[in-house]
């Protein structure tokens, strides 16, 4: 009987210790430069004061993201999306439970995509075709 009682107390203690710790969650939204259109497919990165990445998440079709952190503290947010320059977001003080972050607006300046590269290449080729062909004298 004593052994069963001890075993029960040990198992009960393990169950109490195994419960999940309080989560630190940051939730927010990323929008395009117009400030209203949701930006899907954006990687949102949270970094601590030393610059170490603590969490990352991908925004959904509505531009919403949720970051789950292991500890409370101040984190800096950064948004990364193909075709846009990296956007430095706000620094957020994260406590126990859920923290709402301000809206992140992607930087207006787009990085040149395939169409811009093709236009630049065609311009270079056209200039080269107009210049006289130089041959080496024999």
Buried (B, 14 or more C-beta within 10 A) or exposed (E): EEEEEEEEEEEEEEEEEEEEEEEBBBEBBBBBBEEEEBBBEBBBBBBBEEEEEBBBBEBBEEBBBBBEBEEBBEBBBBBBBEEBBBBEBEEBEBEEEEBEBEBBBBBEEEEEEEEEEEEEEEEEEEEEEEEEEEEEEE
